[in-house]
Amino acid sequence: MANPMKHILFATDGSEFSAGAQQVAIALAKRCGARLTAMTIVLSTQDLEGVGTQGLREQLEREALSILDGVLAAATAAGIPCATQLVYGDQPHQEIVATAEELASDLIVLGRRGKRGLARFMVGHATAQVAGLAPCPVLMVPRASELWQRRILLASDGSDACAPAEAQAIDLARLCQLPLTLVSVTSPSHNAERKAAAQAALDRLLARVQAAGLEGEALLAEGRPEEMVVATAASRGADLIVVGSRGRTGLKRLLLGSASERIMGLAQSPVLIVPAERTL
């Protein structure tokens, strides 16, 4: 990869929703030769004082350390160096982002939702906030997922904000020696000129993929972006989706675009969200 991953941060709550993320984090660290840090969060001292029992504090700490010991054992069995970090705080997304910044992590891996997640197929609030605020790419992993081995799908609207995601997808396809499907989605309301521009951007991107010596294809779809991206991934057998955190209609800086969040919620495969500011 042009910018190899040196450090992966895996954030876990020890629930079944983190199982796929743990598996993928360890496998990806092994593939990239990266260091791995596993972190989990317990209630902050202030919160625990409010509860009023020292016993509960110690119980929560024991449970958290047990979670980290489990990740360490799995990583060690796979031959992966793994550090652990126990963090106190009452806002999980803030603690994850702060830890990634402190450790200069190249990637954050976490489950789609956690113990306090929303309804089935929905992306958890903390996960969405991490993806929108993180200083590095975030890999959201559904609980039954494994490391991709068939095809990578890149969703791009051709905007400058998507350029880091495009570069990242090409790097990952080269690293994993996988074909790359490029998809751009237009609306029925778009005129012929807008659709022609989208097709031209896809063609230029496909030329970059082929120049990198990769197998690629470019598809222009029409409909709701999140639905078409997820449907295309399913029909083409893609087991990783790469998207930018924001596109042409992105929200304010550091917020996750609504289409990207909906893709995270609908996808049955891991989704890599790459911020405009930085790539792996």
Residue pairs with C-beta under 8 A, 6 or more apart in sequence:
1 32
1 171
1 172
1 174
1 175
1 280
2 167
2 171
3 106
3 171
3 279
3 280
4 32
4 33
4 34
4 280
5 28
5 29
5 32
5 34
5 106
5 107
5 280
6 34
6 35
6 106
7 34
7 35
7 36
7 37
7 103
7 104
7 105
7 106
7 107
8 25
8 28
8 29
8 32
8 34
8 35
8 36
8 37
8 105
8 106
8 107
8 108
8 109
9 37
9 39
9 96
9 99
9 100
9 103
9 105
9 107
9 108
9 109
10 21
10 22
10 25
10 36
10 37
10 38
10 39
10 71
10 108
10 109
10 110
11 39
11 40
11 41
11 92
11 96
11 99
11 108
11 109
11 110
11 130
12 18
12 21
12 22
12 38
12 39
12 40
12 67
12 71
12 110
12 111
13 40
13 41
13 67
13 92
13 111
13 114
13 115
14 40
14 63
14 64
14 66
14 67
14 70
15 111
15 114
15 115
16 143
17 111
17 112
17 113
17 114
17 115
17 117
17 124
17 143
18 110
18 111
18 114
18 143
19 111
19 143
19 144
20 111
20 141
20 142
20 143
20 144
20 145
20 146
20 270
21 109
21 110
21 111
21 139
21 141
21 143
21 145
22 38
22 71
22 74
23 145
23 146
23 147
24 109
24 139
24 141
24 145
24 146
24 147
24 270
25 36
25 38
25 109
25 139
25 141
26 36
26 74
26 75
26 78
26 80
27 78
27 146
27 147
28 34
28 107
28 109
28 139
28 147
29 35
29 36
29 75
29 80
30 78
30 79
30 80
31 147
31 175
31 176
32 175
34 106
34 107
35 81
35 82
35 83
36 75
36 80
36 81
36 82
36 83
37 82
37 83
37 84
37 85
37 99
37 103
37 105
38 68
38 71
38 72
38 75
38 82
38 83
38 84
38 85
39 68
39 84
39 85
39 86
39 87
39 95
39 96
39 99
40 64
40 67
40 68
40 86
40 87
41 64
41 87
41 88
41 89
41 92
41 95
41 96
42 60
42 61
42 63
42 64
42 86
42 87
42 88
43 51
43 57
43 60
43 88
43 90
44 88
44 89
44 90
45 88
46 90
47 90
48 56
48 57
48 60
51 57
61 86
64 86
65 86
68 84
68 85
68 86
69 84
71 82
71 84
72 82
72 84
75 81
75 82
76 82
85 99
87 95
87 99
88 95
89 95
92 114
92 126
93 125
93 126
93 127
93 129
93 130
93 133
96 108
96 110
96 126
96 130
96 134
97 130
97 133
97 134
97 135
99 105
100 108
100 134
100 135
100 136
101 135
105 136
106 136
106 137
106 280
107 136
107 137
107 138
107 139
107 280
108 130
108 134
108 136
108 137
108 138
108 139
109 138
109 139
109 141
110 127
110 130
110 138
110 139
110 140
110 141
111 124
111 127
111 140
111 141
111 142
111 143
112 123
112 124
112 127
112 140
112 141
112 142
112 143
112 264
112 265
113 122
113 123
113 124
113 127
114 124
114 126
114 127
116 124
116 126
117 124
117 127
118 124
118 125
121 265
121 266
122 265
123 140
123 261
123 264
123 265
127 140
127 264
128 256
128 261
128 264
129 256
130 138
131 138
131 140
131 245
131 256
131 260
131 261
131 264
131 273
132 245
132 254
132 255
132 256
132 261
133 254
134 275
135 275
135 277
135 278
136 275
136 278
136 280
137 168
137 272
137 273
137 274
137 275
137 278
137 279
137 280
138 272
138 273
139 270
139 271
139 272
139 273
140 264
140 270
140 271
140 272
140 273
141 270
142 267
142 268
142 269
142 270
145 239
145 268
145 269
145 270
146 239
148 176
148 178
148 238
148 239
148 240
148 269
148 270
149 176
149 178
149 239
150 178
150 237
150 238
150 239
151 178
151 179
151 180
151 181
151 236
151 237
151 238
151 239
151 240
152 169
152 172
152 173
152 176
152 178
152 179
152 180
152 181
152 238
152 240
152 241
152 242
153 180
153 181
153 182
153 183
153 229
153 232
153 233
153 236
153 238
153 240
153 241
153 242
154 165
154 166
154 169
154 180
154 181
154 182
154 183
154 205
154 241
154 242
154 243
155 165
155 183
155 184
155 185
155 225
155 229
155 241
155 242
155 243
155 263
156 162
156 165
156 166
156 182
156 183
156 184
156 201
156 202
156 205
156 244
157 184
157 185
157 198
157 201
157 247
157 248
158 184
158 197
158 198
158 201
158 202
158 205
159 244
159 247
159 248
160 276
161 244
161 245
161 246
161 247
161 248
161 250
161 276
162 244
162 247
162 276
163 276
164 244
164 274
164 275
164 276
164 277
164 278
164 279
165 242
165 243
165 244
165 272
165 274
166 205
166 208
167 279
168 242
168 272
168 274
168 279
168 280
169 180
169 242
170 180
170 208
170 209
170 212
170 214
171 279
171 280
172 178
172 240
172 242
172 272
173 179
173 180
173 209
173 212
173 214
173 216
174 212
174 213
174 214
179 214
179 215
179 216
179 217
180 209
180 214
180 215
180 216
180 217
181 216
181 217
181 219
181 232
181 233
181 236
181 238
182 202
182 205
182 206
182 209
182 216
182 217
182 218
182 219
183 218
183 219
183 220
183 221
183 228
183 229
183 232
184 198
184 199
184 201
184 202
184 218
184 219
184 220
184 221
185 220
185 221
185 222
185 223
185 224
185 225
185 228
185 229
186 194
186 195
186 198
186 220
186 221
186 222
187 222
187 223
188 222
188 223
190 198
195 220
198 220
199 220
202 218
202 219
202 220
203 218
205 218
206 216
206 217
206 218
209 216
210 216
217 236
219 232
219 236
221 228
221 232
222 228
225 259
225 262
225 263
226 259
226 262
226 263
226 265
226 266
227 266
229 241
229 243
229 263
230 241
230 263
230 266
230 267
230 268
232 238
233 241
233 267
233 269
234 268
238 269
239 269
239 270
240 269
240 270
240 271
240 272
241 263
241 267
241 269
241 270
241 271
241 272
242 271
242 272
242 274
243 259
243 260
243 263
243 271
243 272
243 273
243 274
244 257
244 260
244 273
244 274
244 275
244 276
245 256
245 257
245 260
245 273
245 274
245 275
245 276
246 255
246 256
246 257
246 260
246 276
247 257
247 259
247 260
249 257
249 259
250 257
251 257
251 258
256 273
260 273
263 271
264 271
264 273
274 280
